[in-house]
Amino acid sequence: MSASAPAPRAADARWDAGDLGCGDLVLELRWRMDALRPGQLLELTARDPGARADIPAWCRMTGHTLITEQHPVYQIRRKES
Amino acid sequence: MANRFCVSLTHSKDNPDKATVGFVVANAAVGSGKETLVFLSVEGVRLAQKGYADDIREEGFAPLRELMDNFAKAGGTIYVCSPCFKKRKLDENNLVAGAAIVGGAKLVEFLSEGSPCVSY
């Protein structure tokens, strides 16, 4: 029997932020994460070039977990509290 | 990491680009879970008047009024420099949401308790 990678988890919510960036992006992202339950997964599509740096930084500051990042798609798990 | 963030903003229609970017960055801070203060001084105090920012729309950015409304909705605080406000004979009964007229001591207190500050 061989070990296998866990199956990808389906997102609980998806948000296409389009070209939103900087404060517009993370403020709306905050509100959308707040609307999820702890542990739920948001799939974000953010095409702004700044998102590559901003989304990981935002996750470090807020305590949400960045599960995958393949710009422009990011999977973020809501923190427990 | 400090849990506070301050944006010092000294412009309004004399430099709408700076006025707009100041609130964009403030929204990045409040959106990142920081207790966020916008300190309006010099020409920036005019932004504290309801309606003043309604026609400030910089290309490539959301309208300033929308940025300010979102900042207040997210729990951001706006301090308005009292002597700057009085000098311009503005109306203290016509302030935007989240704004309070303060003296320098309130800003000093906020920063002294530990907060980075960026100026526009």
N, CA and C atoms of all chains as a GROMACS GRO file, in nm:
protein
  603
    1MET      N    1   0.085  -0.118   0.000
    1MET     CA    2   0.000   0.000   0.000
    1MET      C    3   0.089   0.124   0.000
    2SER      N    4   0.062   0.214  -0.085
    2SER     CA    5   0.144   0.335  -0.090
    2SER      C    6   0.067   0.455  -0.038
    3ALA      N    7   0.146   0.547   0.024
    3ALA     CA    8   0.082   0.669   0.074
    3ALA      C    9   0.040   0.757  -0.043
    4SER      N   10  -0.069   0.821  -0.029
    4SER     CA   11  -0.114   0.911  -0.135
    4SER      C   12  -0.145   1.047  -0.076
    5ALA      N   13  -0.131   1.148  -0.160
    5ALA     CA   14  -0.159   1.284  -0.115
    5ALA      C   15  -0.308   1.298  -0.088
    6PRO      N   16  -0.344   1.380   0.012
    6PRO     CA   17  -0.486   1.400   0.039
    6PRO      C   18  -0.555   1.462  -0.082
    7ALA      N   19  -0.677   1.421  -0.100
    7ALA     CA   20  -0.751   1.474  -0.214
    7ALA      C   21  -0.771   1.624  -0.196
    8PRO      N   22  -0.763   1.700  -0.306
    8PRO     CA   23  -0.788   1.844  -0.293
    8PRO      C   24  -0.927   1.868  -0.235
    9ARG      N   25  -0.932   1.967  -0.149
    9ARG     CA   26  -1.060   1.995  -0.084
    9ARG      C   27  -1.135   2.101  -0.164
   10ALA      N   28  -1.263   2.078  -0.177
   10ALA     CA   29  -1.344   2.177  -0.248
   10ALA      C   30  -1.358   2.302  -0.163
   11ALA      N   31  -1.356   2.415  -0.229
   11ALA     CA   32  -1.371   2.541  -0.156
   11ALA      C   33  -1.514   2.555  -0.104
   12ASP      N   34  -1.526   2.617   0.012
   12ASP     CA   35  -1.658   2.647   0.067
   12ASP      C   36  -1.715   2.775   0.007
   13ALA      N   37  -1.625   2.859  -0.041
   13ALA     CA   38  -1.668   2.984  -0.105
   13ALA      C   39  -1.564   3.024  -0.208
   14ARG      N   40  -1.609   3.093  -0.308
   14ARG     CA   41  -1.517   3.143  -0.410
   14ARG      C   42  -1.542   3.291  -0.429
   15TRP      N   43  -1.434   3.365  -0.455
   15TRP     CA   44  -1.447   3.506  -0.484
   15TRP      C   45  -1.349   3.544  -0.593
   16ASP      N   46  -1.402   3.596  -0.702
   16ASP     CA   47  -1.317   3.649  -0.808
   16ASP      C   48  -1.305   3.799  -0.785
   17ALA      N   49  -1.189   3.840  -0.734
   17ALA     CA   50  -1.166   3.981  -0.702
   17ALA      C   51  -1.126   4.062  -0.825
   18GLY      N   52  -1.113   3.997  -0.939
   18GLY     CA   53  -1.077   4.069  -1.061
   18GLY      C   54  -0.945   4.142  -1.045
   19ASP      N   55  -0.947   4.271  -1.078
   19ASP     CA   56  -0.825   4.352  -1.071
   19ASP      C   57  -0.812   4.431  -0.941
   20LEU      N   58  -0.900   4.406  -0.846
   20LEU     CA   59  -0.888   4.478  -0.718
   20LEU      C   60  -0.751   4.454  -0.657
   21GLY      N   61  -0.695   4.558  -0.595
   21GLY     CA   62  -0.564   4.542  -0.532
   21GLY      C   63  -0.554   4.625  -0.407
   22CYS      N   64  -0.441   4.613  -0.342
   22CYS     CA   65  -0.405   4.694  -0.224
   22CYS      C   66  -0.519   4.693  -0.121
   23GLY      N   67  -0.554   4.810  -0.069
   23GLY     CA   68  -0.653   4.816   0.038
   23GLY      C   69  -0.790   4.767  -0.005
   24ASP      N   70  -0.827   4.794  -0.130
   24ASP     CA   71  -0.959   4.750  -0.178
   24ASP      C   72  -0.969   4.598  -0.172
   25LEU      N   73  -0.861   4.531  -0.208
   25LEU     CA   74  -0.861   4.385  -0.210
   25LEU      C   75  -0.867   4.327  -0.068
   26VAL      N   76  -0.778   4.371   0.019
   26VAL     CA   77  -0.771   4.304   0.150
   26VAL      C   78  -0.886   4.342   0.242
   27LEU      N   79  -0.943   4.461   0.224
   27LEU     CA   80  -1.057   4.496   0.309
   27LEU      C   81  -1.178   4.409   0.272
   28GLU      N   82  -1.203   4.396   0.143
   28GLU     CA   83  -1.313   4.309   0.100
   28GLU      C   84  -1.284   4.164   0.136
   29LEU      N   85  -1.156   4.124   0.127
   29LEU     CA   86  -1.118   3.988   0.165
   29LEU      C   87  -1.145   3.963   0.313
   30ARG      N   88  -1.114   4.063   0.394
   30ARG     CA   89  -1.143   4.050   0.539
   30ARG      C   90  -1.292   4.023   0.562
   31TRP      N   91  -1.376   4.101   0.496
   31TRP     CA   92  -1.520   4.085   0.516
   31TRP      C   93  -1.566   3.947   0.468
   32ARG      N   94  -1.510   3.901   0.359
   32ARG     CA   95  -1.552   3.770   0.308
   32ARG      C   96  -1.502   3.657   0.397
   33MET      N   97  -1.383   3.670   0.455
   33MET     CA   98  -1.335   3.567   0.546
   33MET      C   99  -1.416   3.569   0.675
   34ASP      N  100  -1.451   3.690   0.722
   34ASP     CA  101  -1.532   3.701   0.843
   34ASP      C  102  -1.666   3.629   0.827
   35ALA      N  103  -1.715   3.623   0.704
   35ALA     CA  104  -1.846   3.562   0.680
   35ALA      C  105  -1.840   3.410   0.680
   36LEU      N  106  -1.720   3.354   0.674
   36LEU     CA  107  -1.705   3.208   0.675
   36LEU      C  108  -1.702   3.156   0.818
   37ARG      N  109  -1.725   3.027   0.833
   37ARG     CA  110  -1.709   2.962   0.964
   37ARG      C  111  -1.563   2.918   0.978
   38PRO      N  112  -1.517   2.905   1.105
   38PRO     CA  113  -1.379   2.860   1.127
   38PRO      C  114  -1.351   2.730   1.050
   39GLY      N  115  -1.236   2.726   0.985
   39GLY     CA  116  -1.196   2.606   0.912
   39GLY      C  117  -1.243   2.602   0.769
   40GLN      N  118  -1.334   2.688   0.732
   40GLN     CA  119  -1.382   2.686   0.594
   40GLN      C  120  -1.278   2.745   0.499
   41LEU      N  121  -1.292   2.708   0.373
   41LEU     CA  122  -1.191   2.740   0.273
   41LEU      C  123  -1.247   2.837   0.169
   42LEU      N  124  -1.173   2.946   0.147
   42LEU     CA  125  -1.209   3.041   0.042
   42LEU      C  126  -1.112   3.026  -0.074
   43GLU      N  127  -1.166   3.017  -0.194
   43GLU     CA  128  -1.080   3.021  -0.312
   43GLU      C  129  -1.090   3.160  -0.373
   44LEU      N  130  -0.978   3.229  -0.367
   44LEU     CA  131  -0.971   3.367  -0.414
   44LEU      C  132  -0.899   3.373  -0.548
   45THR      N  133  -0.957   3.448  -0.640
   45THR     CA  134  -0.886   3.481  -0.762
   45THR      C  135  -0.857   3.630  -0.761
   46ALA      N  136  -0.729   3.665  -0.761
   46ALA     CA  137  -0.688   3.806  -0.752
   46ALA      C  138  -0.581   3.832  -0.856
   47ARG      N  139  -0.616   3.909  -0.957
   47ARG     CA  140  -0.525   3.928  -1.071
   47ARG      C  141  -0.429   4.045  -1.054
   48ASP      N  142  -0.451   4.127  -0.954
   48ASP     CA  143  -0.358   4.239  -0.932
   48ASP      C  144  -0.218   4.184  -0.908
   49PRO      N  145  -0.116   4.242  -0.974
   49PRO     CA  146   0.020   4.188  -0.956
   49PRO      C  147   0.069   4.196  -0.813
   50GLY      N  148   0.016   4.291  -0.735
   50GLY     CA  149   0.058   4.303  -0.595
   50GLY      C  150   0.007   4.190  -0.508
   51ALA      N  151  -0.091   4.116  -0.557
   51ALA     CA  152  -0.150   4.009  -0.476
   51ALA      C  153  -0.048   3.901  -0.442
   52ARG      N  154   0.048   3.879  -0.530
   52ARG     CA  155   0.150   3.776  -0.504
   52ARG      C  156   0.218   3.799  -0.370
   53ALA      N  157   0.247   3.922  -0.339
   53ALA     CA  158   0.313   3.955  -0.212
   53ALA      C  159   0.211   3.982  -0.102
   54ASP      N  160   0.100   4.047  -0.140
   54ASP     CA  161   0.005   4.092  -0.038
   54ASP      C  162  -0.073   3.978   0.028
   55ILE      N  163  -0.114   3.880  -0.048
   55ILE     CA  164  -0.200   3.776   0.011
   55ILE      C  165  -0.124   3.694   0.116
   56PRO      N  166   0.000   3.650   0.089
   56PRO     CA  167   0.074   3.582   0.197
   56PRO      C  168   0.096   3.672   0.319
   57ALA      N  169   0.128   3.801   0.295
   57ALA     CA  170   0.149   3.893   0.408
   57ALA      C  171   0.021   3.909   0.488
   58TRP      N  172  -0.090   3.922   0.418
   58TRP     CA  173  -0.220   3.938   0.485
   58TRP      C  174  -0.251   3.815   0.570
   59CYS      N  175  -0.223   3.699   0.517
   59CYS     CA  176  -0.250   3.576   0.593
   59CYS      C  177  -0.160   3.569   0.718
   60ARG      N  178  -0.035   3.609   0.705
   60ARG     CA  179   0.054   3.609   0.823
   60ARG      C  180   0.001   3.704   0.930
   61MET      N  181  -0.048   3.819   0.889
   61MET     CA  182  -0.095   3.918   0.987
   61MET      C  183  -0.226   3.878   1.050
   62THR      N  184  -0.314   3.820   0.976
   62THR     CA  185  -0.448   3.794   1.026
   62THR      C  186  -0.463   3.657   1.091
   63GLY      N  187  -0.370   3.566   1.063
   63GLY     CA  188  -0.378   3.433   1.122
   63GLY      C  189  -0.455   3.332   1.040
   64HIS      N  190  -0.507   3.375   0.925
   64HIS     CA  191  -0.568   3.278   0.833
   64HIS      C  192  -0.456   3.201   0.764
   65THR      N  193  -0.489   3.082   0.716
   65THR     CA  194  -0.385   2.994   0.659
   65THR      C  195  -0.391   2.993   0.507
   66LEU      N  196  -0.279   3.026   0.447
   66LEU     CA  197  -0.270   3.019   0.301
   66LEU      C  198  -0.238   2.875   0.263
   67ILE      N  199  -0.333   2.808   0.206
   67ILE     CA  200  -0.318   2.665   0.175
   67ILE      C  201  -0.244   2.645   0.043
   68THR      N  202  -0.287   2.716  -0.059
   68THR     CA  203  -0.218   2.708  -0.188
   68THR      C  204  -0.211   2.847  -0.250
   69GLU      N  205  -0.106   2.873  -0.325
   69GLU     CA  206  -0.096   2.998  -0.400
   69GLU      C  207  -0.040   2.967  -0.537
   70GLN      N  208  -0.123   2.984  -0.634
   70GLN     CA  209  -0.082   2.971  -0.774
   70GLN      C  210  -0.144   3.090  -0.846
   71HIS      N  211  -0.076   3.203  -0.833
   71HIS     CA  212  -0.130   3.327  -0.885
   71HIS      C  213  -0.195   3.309  -1.022
   72PRO      N  214  -0.318   3.352  -1.038
   72PRO     CA  215  -0.395   3.442  -0.953
   72PRO      C  216  -0.489   3.371  -0.854
   73VAL      N  217  -0.470   3.242  -0.833
   73VAL     CA  218  -0.564   3.168  -0.747
   73VAL      C  219  -0.499   3.134  -0.614
   74TYR      N  220  -0.570   3.166  -0.507
   74TYR     CA  221  -0.520   3.142  -0.371
   74TYR      C  222  -0.630   3.071  -0.292
   75GLN      N  223  -0.589   2.970  -0.215
   75GLN     CA  224  -0.684   2.904  -0.125
   75GLN      C  225  -0.646   2.940   0.018
   76ILE      N  226  -0.743   2.992   0.091
   76ILE     CA  227  -0.719   3.042   0.226
   76ILE      C  228  -0.818   2.978   0.322
   77ARG      N  229  -0.765   2.921   0.430
   77ARG     CA  230  -0.853   2.859   0.530
   77ARG      C  231  -0.875   2.957   0.645
   78ARG      N  232  -1.002   2.974   0.681
   78ARG     CA  233  -1.035   3.068   0.788
   78ARG      C  234  -0.979   3.017   0.921
   79LYS      N  235  -0.927   3.110   1.001
   79LYS     CA  236  -0.872   3.072   1.131
   79LYS      C  237  -0.984   3.027   1.225
   80GLU      N  238  -0.944   2.965   1.335
   80GLU     CA  239  -1.042   2.904   1.425
   80GLU      C  240  -1.122   3.007   1.503
   81SER      N  241  -1.061   3.122   1.535
   81SER     CA  242  -1.137   3.219   1.613
   81SER      C  243  -1.119   3.359   1.556
   82MET      N  244   0.499   4.216   1.634
   82MET     CA  245   0.439   4.301   1.532
   82MET      C  246   0.334   4.393   1.596
   83ALA      N  247   0.344   4.520   1.570
   83ALA     CA  248   0.247   4.614   1.627
   83ALA      C  249   0.107   4.584   1.576
   84ASN      N  250   0.009   4.603   1.665
   84ASN     CA  251  -0.128   4.577   1.623
   84ASN      C  252  -0.202   4.704   1.584
   85ARG      N  253  -0.126   4.813   1.573
   85ARG     CA  254  -0.184   4.942   1.537
   85ARG      C  255  -0.116   4.994   1.412
   86PHE      N  256  -0.185   5.087   1.345
   86PHE     CA  257  -0.127   5.147   1.225
   86PHE      C  258  -0.185   5.286   1.209
   87CYS      N  259  -0.099   5.380   1.174
   87CYS     CA  260  -0.144   5.519   1.155
   87CYS      C  261  -0.109   5.567   1.015
   88VAL      N  262  -0.202   5.635   0.954
   88VAL     CA  263  -0.177   5.705   0.827
   88VAL      C  264  -0.196   5.854   0.854
   89SER      N  265  -0.090   5.930   0.834
   89SER     CA  266  -0.096   6.075   0.850
   89SER      C  267  -0.119   6.138   0.713
   90LEU      N  268  -0.226   6.213   0.701
   90LEU     CA  269  -0.268   6.264   0.570
   90LEU      C  270  -0.284   6.415   0.576
   91THR      N  271  -0.207   6.486   0.492
   91THR     CA  272  -0.206   6.632   0.498
   91THR      C  273  -0.266   6.697   0.374
   92HIS      N  274  -0.328   6.618   0.290
   92HIS     CA  275  -0.380   6.673   0.164
   92HIS      C  276  -0.528   6.638   0.143
   93SER      N  277  -0.590   6.719   0.061
   93SER     CA  278  -0.729   6.692   0.018
   93SER      C  279  -0.736   6.727  -0.132
   94LYS      N  280  -0.810   6.828  -0.168
   94LYS     CA  281  -0.818   6.859  -0.312
   94LYS      C  282  -0.692   6.926  -0.365
   95ASP      N  283  -0.603   6.968  -0.277
   95ASP     CA  284  -0.476   7.023  -0.324
   95ASP      C  285  -0.385   6.913  -0.378
   96ASN      N  286  -0.414   6.788  -0.340
   96ASN     CA  287  -0.341   6.672  -0.394
   96ASN      C  288  -0.430   6.549  -0.378
   97PRO      N  289  -0.531   6.538  -0.465
   97PRO     CA  290  -0.627   6.428  -0.451
   97PRO      C  291  -0.564   6.290  -0.466
   98ASP      N  292  -0.451   6.284  -0.537
   98ASP     CA  293  -0.382   6.155  -0.552
   98ASP      C  294  -0.334   6.106  -0.415
   99LYS      N  295  -0.267   6.195  -0.341
   99LYS     CA  296  -0.220   6.156  -0.209
   99LYS      C  297  -0.336   6.130  -0.113
  100ALA      N  298  -0.440   6.211  -0.123
  100ALA     CA  299  -0.555   6.192  -0.034
  100ALA      C  300  -0.616   6.054  -0.057
  101THR      N  301  -0.624   6.014  -0.183
  101THR     CA  302  -0.684   5.885  -0.216
  101THR      C  303  -0.594   5.770  -0.171
  102VAL      N  304  -0.467   5.779  -0.203
  102VAL     CA  305  -0.376   5.669  -0.168
  102VAL      C  306  -0.366   5.653  -0.016
  103GLY      N  307  -0.374   5.763   0.056
  103GLY     CA  308  -0.373   5.753   0.202
  103GLY      C  309  -0.484   5.664   0.254
  104PHE      N  310  -0.603   5.680   0.200
  104PHE     CA  311  -0.714   5.597   0.245
  104PHE      C  312  -0.708   5.455   0.190
  105VAL      N  313  -0.649   5.438   0.072
  105VAL     CA  314  -0.629   5.300   0.022
  105VAL      C  315  -0.539   5.222   0.119
  106VAL      N  316  -0.431   5.286   0.161
  106VAL     CA  317  -0.338   5.220   0.254
  106VAL      C  318  -0.404   5.200   0.391
  107ALA      N  319  -0.481   5.299   0.434
  107ALA     CA  320  -0.552   5.283   0.561
  107ALA      C  321  -0.647   5.163   0.555
  108ASN      N  322  -0.711   5.145   0.441
  108ASN     CA  323  -0.801   5.031   0.426
  108ASN      C  324  -0.724   4.899   0.422
  109ALA      N  325  -0.601   4.903   0.369
  109ALA     CA  326  -0.519   4.782   0.374
  109ALA      C  327  -0.487   4.747   0.520
  110ALA      N  328  -0.461   4.849   0.601
  110ALA     CA  329  -0.429   4.825   0.741
  110ALA      C  330  -0.550   4.773   0.818
  111VAL      N  331  -0.662   4.839   0.803
  111VAL     CA  332  -0.781   4.796   0.878
  111VAL      C  333  -0.829   4.660   0.826
  112GLY      N  334  -0.809   4.638   0.698
  112GLY     CA  335  -0.845   4.508   0.640
  112GLY      C  336  -0.754   4.397   0.685
  113SER      N  337  -0.636   4.433   0.735
  113SER     CA  338  -0.540   4.334   0.786
  113SER      C  339  -0.552   4.317   0.937
  114GLY      N  340  -0.659   4.371   0.992
  114GLY     CA  341  -0.686   4.349   1.134
  114GLY      C  342  -0.617   4.446   1.228
  115LYS      N  343  -0.561   4.554   1.176
  115LYS     CA  344  -0.494   4.652   1.259
  115LYS      C  345  -0.592   4.755   1.312
  116GLU      N  346  -0.569   4.799   1.436
  116GLU     CA  347  -0.642   4.914   1.489
  116GLU      C  348  -0.586   5.035   1.416
  117THR      N  349  -0.664   5.094   1.328
  117THR     CA  350  -0.609   5.190   1.232
  117THR      C  351  -0.662   5.330   1.254
  118LEU      N  352  -0.568   5.423   1.252
  118LEU     CA  353  -0.599   5.565   1.268
  118LEU      C  354  -0.556   5.640   1.144
  119VAL      N  355  -0.646   5.724   1.092
  119VAL     CA  356  -0.607   5.824   0.992
  119VAL      C  357  -0.603   5.958   1.064
  120PHE      N  358  -0.487   6.022   1.062
  120PHE     CA  359  -0.473   6.153   1.124
  120PHE      C  360  -0.475   6.258   1.014
  121LEU      N  361  -0.580   6.339   1.015
  121LEU     CA  362  -0.594   6.445   0.914
  121LEU      C  363  -0.542   6.575   0.971
  122SER      N  364  -0.447   6.637   0.900
  122SER     CA  365  -0.399   6.768   0.943
  122SER      C  366  -0.374   6.855   0.820
  123VAL      N  367  -0.339   6.981   0.844
  123VAL     CA  368  -0.317   7.079   0.737
  123VAL      C  369  -0.438   7.074   0.640
  124GLU      N  370  -0.418   7.065   0.509
  124GLU     CA  371  -0.532   7.064   0.415
  124GLU      C  372  -0.616   6.936   0.426
  125GLY      N  373  -0.558   6.832   0.483
  125GLY     CA  374  -0.630   6.706   0.497
  125GLY      C  375  -0.757   6.716   0.580
  126VAL      N  376  -0.763   6.814   0.670
  126VAL     CA  377  -0.881   6.825   0.757
  126VAL      C  378  -1.010   6.848   0.678
  127ARG      N  379  -0.998   6.901   0.558
  127ARG     CA  380  -1.120   6.927   0.480
  127ARG      C  381  -1.194   6.796   0.448
  128LEU      N  382  -1.121   6.685   0.444
  128LEU     CA  383  -1.184   6.556   0.415
  128LEU      C  384  -1.281   6.514   0.525
  129ALA      N  385  -1.268   6.575   0.642
  129ALA     CA  386  -1.356   6.538   0.754
  129ALA      C  387  -1.494   6.598   0.740
  130GLN      N  388  -1.512   6.688   0.643
  130GLN     CA  389  -1.643   6.750   0.624
  130GLN      C  390  -1.729   6.663   0.533
  131LYS      N  391  -1.848   6.632   0.579
  131LYS     CA  392  -1.940   6.552   0.496
  131LYS      C  393  -1.958   6.619   0.360
  132GLY      N  394  -1.947   6.540   0.255
  132GLY     CA  395  -1.972   6.590   0.120
  132GLY      C  396  -1.848   6.642   0.049
  133TYR      N  397  -1.746   6.680   0.125
  133TYR     CA  398  -1.628   6.742   0.061
  133TYR      C  399  -1.561   6.646  -0.037
  134ALA      N  400  -1.550   6.519   0.001
  134ALA     CA  401  -1.474   6.423  -0.080
  134ALA      C  402  -1.557   6.363  -0.193
  135ASP      N  403  -1.684   6.403  -0.203
  135ASP     CA  404  -1.774   6.335  -0.296
  135ASP      C  405  -1.728   6.342  -0.442
  136ASP      N  406  -1.656   6.448  -0.479
  136ASP     CA  407  -1.617   6.460  -0.619
  136ASP      C  408  -1.468   6.432  -0.640
  137ILE      N  409  -1.405   6.363  -0.546
  137ILE     CA  410  -1.264   6.327  -0.563
  137ILE      C  411  -1.259   6.184  -0.616
  138ARG      N  412  -1.224   6.172  -0.741
  138ARG     CA  413  -1.220   6.041  -0.809
  138ARG      C  414  -1.092   6.033  -0.890
  139GLU      N  415  -0.992   5.971  -0.834
  139GLU     CA  416  -0.865   5.955  -0.903
  139GLU      C  417  -0.871   5.836  -0.997
  140GLU      N  418  -0.820   5.854  -1.117
  140GLU     CA  419  -0.818   5.745  -1.215
  140GLU      C  420  -0.742   5.625  -1.157
  141GLY      N  421  -0.801   5.508  -1.172
  141GLY     CA  422  -0.735   5.386  -1.125
  141GLY      C  423  -0.766   5.351  -0.981
  142PHE      N  424  -0.843   5.437  -0.913
  142PHE     CA  425  -0.880   5.412  -0.774
  142PHE      C  426  -1.031   5.422  -0.758
  143ALA      N  427  -1.078   5.360  -0.650
  143ALA     CA  428  -1.219   5.378  -0.615
  143ALA      C  429  -1.239   5.524  -0.574
  144PRO      N  430  -1.361   5.575  -0.588
  144PRO     CA  431  -1.387   5.713  -0.543
  144PRO      C  432  -1.351   5.729  -0.395
  145LEU      N  433  -1.296   5.845  -0.361
  145LEU     CA  434  -1.250   5.865  -0.223
  145LEU      C  435  -1.364   5.849  -0.122
  146ARG      N  436  -1.481   5.897  -0.156
  146ARG     CA  437  -1.595   5.884  -0.065
  146ARG      C  438  -1.620   5.736  -0.031
  147GLU      N  439  -1.612   5.651  -0.132
  147GLU     CA  440  -1.632   5.507  -0.109
  147GLU      C  441  -1.521   5.450  -0.019
  148LEU      N  442  -1.397   5.494  -0.043
  148LEU     CA  443  -1.285   5.446   0.040
  148LEU      C  444  -1.304   5.489   0.185
  149MET      N  445  -1.349   5.613   0.205
  149MET     CA  446  -1.369   5.663   0.342
  149MET      C  447  -1.486   5.592   0.409
  150ASP      N  448  -1.592   5.568   0.334
  150ASP     CA  449  -1.706   5.496   0.391
  150ASP      C  450  -1.666   5.355   0.434
  151ASN      N  451  -1.587   5.288   0.350
  151ASN     CA  452  -1.543   5.152   0.384
  151ASN      C  453  -1.452   5.153   0.505
  152PHE      N  454  -1.367   5.256   0.516
  152PHE     CA  455  -1.278   5.266   0.631
  152PHE      C  456  -1.361   5.278   0.760
  153ALA      N  457  -1.461   5.364   0.759
  153ALA     CA  458  -1.546   5.380   0.878
  153ALA      C  459  -1.624   5.252   0.907
  154LYS      N  460  -1.675   5.189   0.803
  154LYS     CA  461  -1.753   5.065   0.820
  154LYS      C  462  -1.668   4.954   0.882
  155ALA      N  463  -1.538   4.955   0.852
  155ALA     CA  464  -1.448   4.852   0.903
  155ALA      C  465  -1.398   4.885   1.043
  156GLY      N  466  -1.441   4.998   1.098
  156GLY     CA  467  -1.402   5.031   1.235
  156GLY      C  468  -1.283   5.123   1.246
  157GLY      N  469  -1.241   5.184   1.136
  157GLY     CA  470  -1.128   5.276   1.140
  157GLY      C  471  -1.164   5.406   1.209
  158THR      N  472  -1.062   5.470   1.266
  158THR     CA  473  -1.080   5.596   1.338
  158THR      C  474  -1.013   5.709   1.261
  159ILE      N  475  -1.077   5.824   1.261
  159ILE     CA  476  -1.019   5.943   1.199
  159ILE      C  477  -1.004   6.051   1.306
  160TYR      N  478  -0.881   6.094   1.326
  160TYR     CA  479  -0.856   6.208   1.412
  160TYR      C  480  -0.835   6.330   1.323
  161VAL      N  481  -0.895   6.441   1.365
  161VAL     CA  482  -0.888   6.565   1.289
  161VAL      C  483  -0.816   6.670   1.373
  162CYS      N  484  -0.709   6.722   1.318
  162CYS     CA  485  -0.627   6.821   1.391
  162CYS      C  486  -0.711   6.945   1.425
  163SER      N  487  -0.727   6.970   1.551
  163SER     CA  488  -0.813   7.079   1.596
  163SER      C  489  -0.769   7.217   1.545
  164PRO      N  490  -0.643   7.257   1.565
  164PRO     CA  491  -0.607   7.391   1.517
  164PRO      C  492  -0.615   7.406   1.365
  165CYS      N  493  -0.584   7.297   1.292
  165CYS     CA  494  -0.595   7.302   1.145
  165CYS      C  495  -0.741   7.320   1.104
  166PHE      N  496  -0.829   7.254   1.176
  166PHE     CA  497  -0.973   7.259   1.148
  166PHE      C  498  -1.027   7.399   1.178
  167LYS      N  499  -0.988   7.453   1.292
  167LYS     CA  500  -1.038   7.585   1.332
  167LYS      C  501  -0.984   7.694   1.239
  168LYS      N  502  -0.859   7.680   1.200
  168LYS     CA  503  -0.799   7.780   1.111
  168LYS      C  504  -0.879   7.796   0.983
  169ARG      N  505  -0.935   7.683   0.936
  169ARG     CA  506  -1.009   7.684   0.809
  169ARG      C  507  -1.157   7.710   0.829
  170LYS      N  508  -1.195   7.736   0.955
  170LYS     CA  509  -1.334   7.771   0.987
  170LYS      C  510  -1.433   7.666   0.935
  171LEU      N  511  -1.401   7.538   0.960
  171LEU     CA  512  -1.489   7.429   0.916
  171LEU      C  513  -1.594   7.401   1.023
  172ASP      N  514  -1.690   7.316   0.987
  172ASP     CA  515  -1.807   7.294   1.073
  172ASP      C  516  -1.792   7.164   1.153
  173GLU      N  517  -1.777   7.178   1.284
  173GLU     CA  518  -1.757   7.060   1.368
  173GLU      C  519  -1.885   6.977   1.383
  174ASN      N  520  -1.997   7.031   1.340
  174ASN     CA  521  -2.123   6.955   1.345
  174ASN      C  522  -2.152   6.883   1.213
  175ASN      N  523  -2.056   6.881   1.124
  175ASN     CA  524  -2.076   6.819   0.992
  175ASN      C  525  -1.961   6.724   0.959
  176LEU      N  526  -1.926   6.637   1.057
  176LEU     CA  527  -1.812   6.548   1.038
  176LEU      C  528  -1.856   6.415   0.974
  177VAL      N  529  -1.766   6.357   0.900
  177VAL     CA  530  -1.792   6.225   0.841
  177VAL      C  531  -1.789   6.118   0.951
  178ALA      N  532  -1.842   6.001   0.918
  178ALA     CA  533  -1.846   5.891   1.014
  178ALA      C  534  -1.705   5.854   1.060
  179GLY      N  535  -1.692   5.831   1.189
  179GLY     CA  536  -1.563   5.785   1.243
  179GLY      C  537  -1.466   5.895   1.276
  180ALA      N  538  -1.503   6.022   1.251
  180ALA     CA  539  -1.410   6.133   1.271
  180ALA      C  540  -1.431   6.201   1.405
  181ALA      N  541  -1.321   6.241   1.466
  181ALA     CA  542  -1.327   6.316   1.592
  181ALA      C  543  -1.220   6.424   1.588
  182ILE      N  544  -1.256   6.544   1.634
  182ILE     CA  545  -1.159   6.653   1.640
  182ILE      C  546  -1.077   6.637   1.766
  183VAL      N  547  -0.946   6.637   1.750
  183VAL     CA  548  -0.857   6.613   1.864
  183VAL      C  549  -0.740   6.710   1.860
  184GLY      N  550  -0.677   6.723   1.975
  184GLY     CA  551  -0.550   6.796   1.982
  184GLY      C  552  -0.435   6.699   1.966
  185GLY      N  553  -0.317   6.752   1.966
  185GLY     CA  554  -0.198   6.671   1.940
  185GLY      C  555  -0.177   6.560   2.041
  186ALA      N  556  -0.226   6.579   2.164
  186ALA     CA  557  -0.201   6.478   2.267
  186ALA      C  558  -0.260   6.342   2.229
  187LYS      N  559  -0.376   6.344   2.162
  187LYS     CA  560  -0.439   6.216   2.125
  187LYS      C  561  -0.353   6.141   2.022
  188LEU      N  562  -0.296   6.214   1.929
  188LEU     CA  563  -0.208   6.150   1.830
  188LEU      C  564  -0.082   6.098   1.899
  189VAL      N  565  -0.025   6.179   1.985
  189VAL     CA  566   0.096   6.139   2.056
  189VAL      C  567   0.069   6.013   2.139
  190GLU      N  568  -0.047   6.011   2.205
  190GLU     CA  569  -0.082   5.893   2.286
  190GLU      C  570  -0.091   5.768   2.198
  191PHE      N  571  -0.159   5.779   2.085
  191PHE     CA  572  -0.177   5.663   1.996
  191PHE      C  573  -0.043   5.610   1.948
  192LEU      N  574   0.042   5.703   1.903
  192LEU     CA  575   0.172   5.660   1.849
  192LEU      C  576   0.266   5.610   1.959
  193SER      N  577   0.261   5.674   2.073
  193SER     CA  578   0.353   5.639   2.181
  193SER      C  579   0.326   5.501   2.239
  194GLU      N  580   0.203   5.455   2.224
  194GLU     CA  581   0.171   5.321   2.273
  194GLU      C  582   0.219   5.214   2.176
  195GLY      N  583   0.280   5.258   2.066
  195GLY     CA  584   0.340   5.162   1.973
  195GLY      C  585   0.264   5.150   1.844
  196SER      N  586   0.300   5.233   1.745
  196SER     CA  587   0.234   5.225   1.616
  196SER      C  588   0.325   5.278   1.506
  197PRO      N  589   0.340   5.204   1.398
  197PRO     CA  590   0.405   5.263   1.281
  197PRO      C  591   0.315   5.372   1.222
  198CYS      N  592   0.374   5.461   1.146
  198CYS     CA  593   0.296   5.568   1.084
  198CYS      C  594   0.353   5.598   0.946
  199VAL      N  595   0.265   5.608   0.848
  199VAL     CA  596   0.308   5.645   0.714
  199VAL      C  597   0.238   5.777   0.679
  200SER      N  598   0.309   5.864   0.610
  200SER     CA  599   0.256   5.998   0.583
  200SER      C  600   0.236   6.022   0.434
  201TYR      N  601   0.126   6.088   0.404
  201TYR     CA  602   0.096   6.130   0.267
  201TYR      C  603   0.062   6.277   0.267
   0.00000   0.00000   0.00000
